[in-house]
Each structure stands twice: as structure tokens, then as C-alpha cells.
Amino acid sequence: MVRTTSPSGQASGFVIEVGDAPFLVTAAEVVGISTQRLLVTFEQANRMLQVEHLGEVGAGRAAVCAVTSTNFVPTLGMAGPDWLPGVSQRVFSLGFPRGVRGLGTAANVPFVLAGTVAAVSVEDGPVFYLDGSFNPGMVGGPVLCATPDGDEPVVIGVTLGRQPIETKGAVGILSPEDDRDPTVDTNVVAVLDMRAVLDLIRSVNRDEMPSG
């Protein structure tokens, strides 16, 4: 679990290992196509990583980068490729909240927010939706849960953010003639399944990428 920092701001992120190579997943807002170096914070220590931007997933809300630095970077384990959480299953999102006053040194360690899987959509990524707490700083961070045969929690997805709902003409919210934004935030948090991340990584020809 890491915090990523760039001139664009700060976000949550994490590193996974695929084929003995490390890959960073974080919010797309802090990583661009031309990004080659990124400041990451883990275990309250800062480290500058060399990265190669691979692309974006989750409707452009999360970015995936190959870590080309040779320095050791701690990684998180992932669930099996065919496993998805069930509805009503308890899960946990990790990240660094933004804008919370009075945290002191607690601002330098990741928060753990509990939630429950409210729905799973296989056609959209797949994406599953959580009913739980959220803070914008959590975008790009991992979502973990315990698998039936696992001893430790594993990463099952990446937090994308709150899922807005269309409210134009909805009774009791907005009338059809209302000029305000026809979407509102909900308590539903969208999480992209890790298979979308793995598909992007595997689609890249690793032989053409710098070894660092």
C-alpha cells in the first residue's frame, strides 16, 4: 500500500507482481503518459520510483504503470483469476484520505474503511459496487477481502470512486425542468475487478519495455 505524489496531487496506490515484475496501480489523475518518475510513500518513507505508463482502466479513473526501478518495492497478493466476491460479502478498502483535519501523524499511514458488496456487474469490467464509507483520497487504492481458502486478505479490486446516479426527472430529487446537474453522489462505491488490470498488463509487449 503506497501513497503516490506528483505535481498533479496525491492519491492512493499499490504494487502487485505479475510474472516476477512489479506494477503500480494508482489514480489516473496523478499519472500521465509522459510520467517517468513518481514519488511514493510506504511505511512512512518516501521513495522516487522510475515507472513506465502502460494505460488506464476503469473508464480512465485508474492508471497502471510498470515499475522499472531496481529498488525493492513491497507488493500485495491477489485473489485467483476466477474468483469474485459475493453480494453481502465484507470487504476493506485501503487508502490515504484527503482533507481530514486533525489527523497528525495518522495522515501518514493508510486508513482501512469497511464496506459490503452491494452488487456485481460482470459486463462492466467487471465492476462490483460497495455500500460503505468513501473519501476521494481512496481512489486508486486496493480493496481486499478474505477468500474461502485464504489465510490472509488478498487484493480483489481497485477503488474507482463514488458511483453517481442519473436523477433527471426522478420523483423527489429533480424535476424534468430542473437545470441543475442531473447526477448526484450516492453511498455506492465503484471498484474495478483486478482482472481488468491484469488484462492491460498482459496486453503490453514486455520485450519492448525498458528493463530499468
N, C-alpha and C positions, 0 to 999 in steps of 0.2 A: 504494500500500500504506500503510495507516494503522493506528494503534492507537487504539481508542475507549475512553473513560473516562467512567463515570457513577457515581452513588452505589452502584450495584449491583456495580461491579467494572470490570475491564479485559478487553478482548478484541481480536482482530484484525479487520480490515475492509479494504474497498477501495471505490473510487469508479469508476463507469462512466458513460458518456454515452449517453443514448438520446434521439433527437430534439432534440439540442443542449441537453439538460437533464441536470444531474448527479444521480446517485442513489448513495446509500451502502448497501452491503451489509455486515452485521456480525452478531455473535452476538446472538440474541434476548434473552439474559439481561441485556444492558446497555441495552436499548431497550424502552420501554413505549409504550402507545397515547398517553399524555399527554406523551411526551417532545417538547420543542420545541428544546432546546439540548443539544449534545453536544460534549465536549472530544475533539478528535482530534489525534494526533501523527504527523507525517510529516516526513522529512528532519530529525529531531531537533528539530523546532519544534512548539510547541503552538498550536492554533487552536480557538476556540469557533465551532462551526457551528450555524446555525439549520436545523432539519430538520422534516420532516412525516412521521410514521409512516404507511406505506402498508399494512403487513401482514407476515405471517410465512410462510415457506416451509420445506420440508424437515422436515415434522412438527413445526413450531414451534421449530426449533433455529436458524434464521437469520431475520433481520429485514431489511426493505428500507425505506429512507427516501428521500424526495425532499429534496435539499439546496436550501434556499431562500435561503441566504446568497449575496450577490453577490461575495464574495471568490473568487479563483481557487483551484480545487482540482484537483490533478493526477489524471488518470484513466488507467485501464488499458484496452487494446484487447481486444476479444472475438473469439472464433472465429466463423465463419459459422454461421447458424441451423440448417443441416442437417448440421453436422459433429460427429461424436462420436469420441473416441479409441478405438483398437482394443485388444483384450486383449494384454497384454505390452508395451504402449507405455510409455515412460519419461515421467513427469510430475514436477512440482515444486510443493510446497505452500509458501506463504509465510505467516509469522505471527510473533507475539511469544510465545515460550514462557513459562510460569509456573513459579515455584518452583525455578528453576535457580540454585544459589548460585555465587558467584564470577565472575559474568559481567562485572562492572564496567560500563564504557561500552557493552559489546556488548549489554546488555539494552535499549538504546535503538534498536537497529536490527533490522529483521526478519531472522529466520532462514530459510534455504532448506532444506527437507527433501525428499530424493528418494524416489520410490516408483514402483511399477509397477502398471498397471491389471490387476486380477485378474479382474474380471467387469463386465459392463454389464447393467443392468436397465432396459429401456425403459418397462415398466409402472409403475415406482415413482417417476416424476418427470420425466424419467428420472434414475436414480442410477447412478453407477459406483463401484466399490469398489477401493481401493488396498491393496496389500501394501507397507507401509512404516512409517517412524517416525512417531510422533504425540506431541503434548503438548496438554493441554486449552486452553492459550492460543492454539492454532492455529485453534480453531473460529471461523468467520466469515471466515477469510482466504481468499485466492484460490488456486486450483490452475491452473497454467499448463503448457502444452506447446507444442511446435513443430508447426504444421500442415504438410502436404505442400508447400503452395505459399507458406508464410510465411517471412519473413526473421527475424522476432523472435517470441519466445514470446507466446502470447495466453491470456487467461483462458478456461477451459473449464468451471469449476465453483467452488463454494464448499464449504469443508470443514465437515462436519456433526459429525464426531467418530467415535470407535470404534464399530463395529457389534457389539453383544452377540449371543451365540448362545444359543439355548434348549438347556439341558443336563439338564433333568429326566429322569432315567432313562437318561441316556447312559452307556454302559459305560465304567468307568474314571474318571468325573468325579463324578456324583452318583447315588445310588440313588433309586428312586421314593419311598422313605420319608424321604429327607433333607429337613429343614426349612429348609435354607439357601436363599438366593436362587437360583432355577433358571436364572440367566443369568450368564455370565462374559464379561469383556472378551477380545477377540481381537486379532490383528495386522491385522485388516481395518478400514480407514478408509472411512467413507461420504462420498461427495462428490456434492452435488446439481448436476446439469447447469444451466447458465446459462439454459436455455430456461424453466425454472420461474420464475426471477427476472424475465425479460422478460415472461412471460405476466401476472404480477402487475402489473407497471408499466403494461402496455398495457390492463389491465382497469380502471384508475383513470381517471376523467374529469379530465384535467389542467385543463380550464377552470374547475373548481370549486376548484382548489388555489391557495393564495396564491402570488404570484409572487416574494415576498421582495424 
